[in-house]
Each structure stands twice: as C-alpha cells, then as structure tokens.
C-alpha cells in the first residue's frame, strides 16, 4: 500500500518530521509514501507566514529517498490550494519543480476558511456545499497542472450540522459534472480518510459510497487513498476498510504517481 497524502513540518499545520512519517509507514508495512506539503498562498490568518522554500523542500525529499532506499519508496508531492487571485503563482511553482505528484485542493472559498466555521454563516447547508462544489469545478478549469482533485468532500469535514455528510443523491448533477471533467482530462480523485475521522470540534461525516460508485459508473479509473496525516498515528488511517470499499465498487486498482504518471496497484 501507498499513503500518498501526507503533511510534514514543511506544512504550517504539521509538526511531524519526515523521518517520523517514514518510520510509521515502514512499521505498517507500506511500500511507499508521497509527501504532499501545503502550498496555500495568502491563506486567511496566515498571510504573513512565508511559503515553503521549494528548492530546500525538494532537496530534503531527495535526501529522504536516499536514506530509506530499499525500505520505503518516497515520492515528491505537493498539495496546491486553489484561490483565483494566486493562480499565476501556483502555476509557476508547479512548473518550476520536478514533482512526482500534484494534488489540487480547495481549502478557501471567497477568502473564507471552512475550518474556522465562518464560511458556513448565512448559508443553508445545501448552499454551502453547492458553492464549494462549484468552486472545485472552477479550480479544475483554471488550474490544470494537477493529477488528482483533493478531498472533493472537504466542505463536509467541518460542517456545523447535525448530519454534515455530503450525499450523492443531493448533489448528483454537480458531482457527475466534476467526475466527467476529471475523467475526460485523465485526472483522478482520492478517498481522503481524514475527512471521516472524528475531530475535537466536529462530528465526522458519513462516507457515502454512492459517490464512488458514480465515479466508477461514469468511467473513473484513477483513484487514490490518502490519509492527509499531520501526525504519525493517522498515517494509513483505515486503509484496509477503504480498499475493500473500492473492491466492492468494482475497482481493481488504486494509483500512486511517479514522475506525474499514474502507477496502478492491484487491490488484492
């Protein structure tokens, strides 16, 4: 197995060392990991914190690959946070470095952060979720240098509702449109297992398998599993369960990326 969505101390919201991530993955018997630290330029509340020095970042990942050679395969990734006013900067960084894997994610909508809860104010649940899905589609149209869309269900992660789940039946038209665009452009989605774990301030949403069934029914093949771990204890979180879900939905493979190309790993 590969956990291909992991954040180390290069991300402002993680203190996990890369070595700690590697040792945990080895302990779990994983074949490899992808380090995908954040690029979130002009993030609300963190505007004055310098962005990653990507030359240093790539150099450190090269050293990490060499250190764990023969024990764990390590890939160089990045999670790029879409906001329309930083699009040119995102494109430049994506083009300037030899990443193995690029996740494109929407963390901020209209300069509001769902994590802090202020995004959901003065909107119904349906309006909040629909607006976020629309922003996801816009990000795909404007920033095309990515491999998968990260956590399509991010908006549900912090929803302040009795049932904060994102159900396919409620947003089938938007999700189908997103999936068709991804499939036609050779891109993929992920199951982000962090979305479905309880958090201190919010109850975890339910995972709606109908979303993944729809992606498969429309012809989706590229799908990854990532823990979005910021601490070692969440690396590989519930991977066995979600691998079985994918098999039940008709998938034969998950994917990881090497030099921006999908490598398909059989679901045994």
C-alpha positions as CSV (number, residue, x, y, z in Angstrom):
1,X,0.0,0.0,0.0
2,X,0.9,3.6,-0.5
3,X,-0.2,6.6,1.5
4,X,0.1,9.4,-0.9
5,X,-1.3,12.4,1.0
6,X,0.9,13.2,4.0
7,X,2.0,16.5,5.6
8,X,5.3,17.0,7.4
9,X,6.7,20.0,9.3
10,X,7.1,21.9,6.0
11,X,3.4,22.5,6.2
12,X,2.4,25.2,8.7
13,X,-0.2,23.0,10.3
14,X,2.0,20.0,10.9
15,X,4.9,19.3,13.3
16,X,5.5,15.8,12.0
17,X,9.1,15.1,10.9
18,X,9.6,13.4,7.6
19,X,11.5,10.7,9.4
20,X,8.6,10.0,11.8
21,X,6.3,9.6,8.8
22,X,8.7,7.2,7.1
23,X,9.2,5.1,10.2
24,X,5.5,4.8,10.8
25,X,4.9,3.8,7.2
26,X,7.6,1.1,7.4
27,X,6.1,-0.1,10.7
28,X,2.7,-0.5,8.9
29,X,4.3,-2.5,6.0
30,X,3.7,0.2,3.4
31,X,5.6,0.1,0.1
32,X,5.8,3.8,-0.2
33,X,4.5,7.3,0.7
34,X,4.2,10.6,-1.0
35,X,5.0,13.7,1.0
36,X,2.5,16.4,-0.1
37,X,3.1,19.5,1.9
38,X,0.9,22.6,1.5
39,X,1.2,25.4,-0.9
40,X,-1.6,27.8,0.3
41,X,-0.5,31.3,-0.7
42,X,-2.3,34.1,1.1
43,X,-4.2,31.8,3.3
44,X,-6.6,33.6,5.7
45,X,-4.9,34.1,9.0
46,X,-1.5,33.0,7.7
47,X,-0.8,35.8,5.2
48,X,2.4,36.8,6.9
49,X,3.9,33.3,7.2
50,X,6.5,32.6,4.5
51,X,5.6,29.9,1.9
52,X,7.7,26.8,1.6
53,X,11.2,27.2,0.2
54,X,10.7,24.6,-2.5
55,X,14.3,24.3,-3.5
56,X,15.1,23.3,0.1
57,X,12.0,21.1,0.2
58,X,12.9,19.2,-2.9
59,X,16.5,18.8,-1.7
60,X,15.3,17.4,1.6
61,X,13.0,14.9,-0.1
62,X,15.9,13.7,-2.3
63,X,17.9,13.1,0.8
64,X,15.0,11.2,2.4
65,X,14.6,9.0,-0.7
66,X,18.3,8.0,-0.4
67,X,18.1,7.5,3.3
68,X,15.2,5.0,3.1
69,X,16.1,3.3,-0.2
70,X,15.3,-0.4,-0.1
71,X,13.0,0.1,2.9
72,X,10.4,2.6,1.7
73,X,9.8,4.3,-1.7
74,X,9.3,8.1,-1.2
75,X,7.7,10.4,-3.8
76,X,7.9,14.1,-4.1
77,X,4.5,15.7,-3.9
78,X,2.7,18.9,-3.2
79,X,-0.9,19.9,-2.3
80,X,-1.7,23.2,-4.1
81,X,-4.5,25.2,-2.6
82,X,-6.6,27.0,-5.2
83,X,-7.6,30.6,-4.8
84,X,-8.2,32.6,-8.0
85,X,-6.0,35.5,-7.1
86,X,-2.9,33.4,-6.6
87,X,-3.4,31.3,-9.7
88,X,-0.4,32.6,-11.5
89,X,1.9,31.9,-8.6
90,X,0.5,28.4,-8.2
91,X,1.1,27.7,-11.9
92,X,4.7,29.0,-11.7
93,X,5.6,26.8,-8.7
94,X,4.0,23.7,-10.3
95,X,6.1,24.3,-13.5
96,X,9.3,25.1,-11.7
97,X,9.9,21.9,-9.8
98,X,10.0,18.2,-10.7
99,X,7.2,16.9,-8.5
100,X,6.0,13.3,-8.8
101,X,2.5,14.2,-7.8
102,X,0.3,17.3,-7.6
103,X,-2.9,17.5,-5.6
104,X,-5.2,20.4,-6.4
105,X,-7.4,21.3,-3.5
106,X,-10.0,23.9,-2.5
107,X,-9.4,25.0,1.1
108,X,-10.7,28.5,0.9
109,X,-13.8,29.9,-0.8
110,X,-14.3,33.6,-1.2
111,X,-11.5,34.1,1.2
112,X,-13.4,32.2,3.9
113,X,-12.0,29.1,5.6
114,X,-14.4,26.2,6.4
115,X,-12.0,25.1,9.1
116,X,-12.8,28.2,11.1
117,X,-16.6,27.8,10.6
118,X,-17.2,31.3,9.3
119,X,-17.7,30.1,5.7
120,X,-21.0,28.4,6.7
121,X,-22.6,31.5,8.2
122,X,-25.6,33.0,6.4
123,X,-26.0,30.0,4.1
124,X,-28.1,26.9,4.2
125,X,-26.2,23.5,4.2
126,X,-27.2,23.0,0.6
127,X,-26.0,26.4,-0.4
128,X,-22.7,26.0,1.4
129,X,-22.0,22.6,-0.1
130,X,-23.1,23.5,-3.6
131,X,-21.0,26.7,-3.6
132,X,-18.0,24.6,-2.6
133,X,-18.5,22.1,-5.3
134,X,-18.8,24.9,-7.9
135,X,-15.5,26.3,-6.7
136,X,-14.0,22.9,-7.1
137,X,-15.1,22.8,-10.7
138,X,-13.8,26.3,-11.3
139,X,-10.4,25.3,-9.8
140,X,-10.2,22.4,-12.3
141,X,-10.9,24.7,-15.2
142,X,-8.4,27.4,-14.2
143,X,-5.6,25.3,-12.8
144,X,-5.0,22.3,-15.0
145,X,-1.5,21.2,-13.9
146,X,-2.6,18.6,-11.3
147,X,-3.0,14.9,-11.0
148,X,-6.0,14.5,-8.7
149,X,-8.5,16.7,-7.0
150,X,-8.0,16.5,-3.3
151,X,-10.8,15.8,-0.8
152,X,-13.8,16.6,-3.0
153,X,-15.7,16.3,0.3
154,X,-13.7,18.8,2.3
155,X,-16.7,21.0,2.7
156,X,-18.4,18.2,4.8
157,X,-15.4,17.9,7.1
158,X,-16.2,20.9,9.2
159,X,-19.9,21.4,8.5
160,X,-21.7,22.6,11.7
161,X,-24.7,20.4,11.1
162,X,-26.4,17.5,12.8
163,X,-25.7,15.5,9.7
164,X,-22.8,17.1,7.9
165,X,-22.4,14.3,5.3
166,X,-22.2,15.0,1.6
167,X,-24.6,12.7,-0.1
168,X,-24.5,11.8,-3.8
169,X,-28.3,12.0,-4.1
170,X,-28.3,15.6,-3.0
171,X,-25.5,16.8,-5.4
172,X,-25.5,14.2,-8.2
173,X,-25.6,16.7,-11.0
174,X,-22.6,18.7,-9.8
175,X,-20.6,15.6,-8.8
176,X,-21.3,13.9,-12.1
177,X,-20.2,17.0,-14.0
178,X,-17.0,17.2,-11.9
179,X,-16.3,13.5,-12.5
180,X,-16.9,13.7,-16.2
181,X,-14.4,16.6,-16.5
182,X,-11.8,14.7,-14.5
183,X,-12.2,11.5,-16.5
184,X,-12.1,13.3,-19.9
185,X,-8.8,15.0,-18.8
186,X,-7.1,11.9,-17.4
187,X,-7.3,13.1,-13.8
188,X,-8.4,11.3,-10.7
189,X,-10.0,11.7,-7.2
190,X,-9.0,10.5,-3.8
191,X,-10.6,8.9,-0.8
192,X,-9.3,11.2,1.9
193,X,-9.7,9.1,5.0
194,X,-9.1,12.2,7.3
195,X,-12.5,13.5,6.3
196,X,-14.1,10.6,8.1
197,X,-12.5,10.7,11.5
198,X,-13.9,12.5,14.4
199,X,-12.3,15.8,15.3
200,X,-12.3,17.8,18.5
201,X,-14.8,20.4,17.3
202,X,-17.0,18.4,14.9
203,X,-18.5,15.1,14.3
204,X,-17.2,13.1,11.3
205,X,-19.5,13.0,8.3
206,X,-20.6,9.6,7.0
207,X,-18.8,8.3,3.9
208,X,-21.4,7.9,1.1
209,X,-20.2,5.0,-1.1
210,X,-22.7,6.2,-3.8
211,X,-20.3,8.9,-4.7
212,X,-17.5,6.5,-5.5
213,X,-20.0,4.2,-7.3
214,X,-21.0,7.1,-9.5
215,X,-17.4,7.9,-10.3
216,X,-16.8,4.3,-11.3
217,X,-20.0,4.1,-13.3
218,X,-19.0,7.2,-15.4
219,X,-15.7,5.5,-16.3
220,X,-13.4,6.7,-13.5
221,X,-10.3,4.6,-13.1
222,X,-7.7,6.8,-11.3
223,X,-8.4,6.8,-7.6
224,X,-6.0,7.2,-4.7
225,X,-6.2,6.7,-1.0
226,X,-4.6,9.3,1.3
227,X,-4.7,9.8,5.0
228,X,-4.0,13.5,4.9
229,X,-2.0,12.7,8.0
230,X,-0.4,15.5,10.0
231,X,0.8,13.2,12.8
232,X,2.2,9.7,12.6
233,X,-0.7,8.0,14.2
234,X,-3.0,8.8,11.3
235,X,-0.8,7.5,8.5
236,X,-2.7,4.8,6.7
237,X,-5.8,5.5,8.7
238,X,-8.5,2.8,7.9
239,X,-6.9,2.0,4.6
240,X,-7.9,-1.7,4.7
241,X,-11.6,-0.6,5.1
242,X,-11.5,1.7,2.1
243,X,-9.6,-0.7,-0.1
244,X,-12.4,-3.2,0.5
245,X,-15.0,-0.4,-0.3
246,X,-13.2,0.2,-3.6
247,X,-13.2,-3.5,-4.5
248,X,-16.9,-3.7,-3.7
249,X,-17.5,-0.7,-6.1
250,X,-15.8,-2.5,-8.9
251,X,-12.3,-1.0,-8.8
252,X,-9.4,-3.4,-9.4
253,X,-6.6,-0.9,-8.7
254,X,-5.7,2.2,-6.7
255,X,-3.0,4.5,-8.0
256,X,0.1,6.3,-6.9
257,X,2.1,8.7,-9.0
258,X,5.7,8.6,-10.2
259,X,7.1,11.5,-12.3
260,X,3.5,12.7,-12.7
261,X,2.4,9.4,-14.2
262,X,-0.2,7.1,-12.5
263,X,1.1,3.7,-11.4
264,X,-1.7,1.2,-10.8
265,X,-1.5,-1.0,-7.7
266,X,-3.7,-4.1,-7.7
267,X,-6.3,-4.3,-5.0
268,X,-5.6,-7.8,-3.7
